[in-house]
């Protein structure tokens, strides 16, 4: 019986475009930050932000904290959001 890693590898080998879609979602989320999830969903042609997150990538705790810090720094610089 195959282990879970073999199943995932086999799936991505059979569906390489899906693998690229999955990776690109995660890449865009990291590059643009969690505040740009609507843009990430639009770029990837996902129907909703929730679908994008649920299907292709969770926002890590580290990225969430980083985005919160970025937004707090903007506010401290007098930029209203």
N, C-alpha and C positions, 0 to 999 in steps of 0.2 A: 504494500500500500504506500502511495506517495505521501510525503509530509506536506505541510502547509506551504513551505517555501517552494517546493517543486510545483505545486498547483499554481501558485502565483506566477512563477517563471513561465510555465507552460501557457498560461492564459495570455501573458504579454507577448510571448513568442507567436501565438496564433493571431493576436490582434495588435499588431505594432502601432497602428494609428491611435488606438485607445491608450496605449502606453504613453505616446507622445502627448496626447491631450491631457492625461493625468499629470505628467511631469510639467507641462507648460502651465497648468493651473497653479501648481505649487510654486513654480518659478515666478510667475507674475505676482502671486500673493506675497512672496518674500521681497521682490523688487519694489512693488508699489506700496506695500504695507496694508494692514487690515482696513485702513480708512478708505481704500480704493476698491473694495470688493465689488461694488456695482460696475466699475470699469472692467475688472477682471471677468466678471460674468458676461459683460457685453463683448469683450474681446474673444472669449471662448464660445460665444453663442449659446450660453446656458440661459434657460428661461428666467431663472431667479437667482439671487445671491444665495438663498438657502439651498437650492439644488446644487450649485457650484460647490459650496462648502460640504454638504452632506455626501455628495458623490465623488468628489475629486480631491478634497483635502481639508483637513481641519486646520484652524488657526492655532498655532502652538501658543502655549502660555508665555514663552519667551517673546514671541512676536507681539502678543497682546500687550505685555508690559512695556515693550519697546515703543509701541504705537501710543500708549497712554503717556509715556514720558515725552515723546515728541510733541504731542498735542499740548501737554502742560507747559512745555518750553515755549511754544508758540503763544500761548495765553500770557505767559510771563513777559514776553517781548512786546506786549500791547496789541497783538493780533487777535481780533475777535473771531470766534467761530461759533 
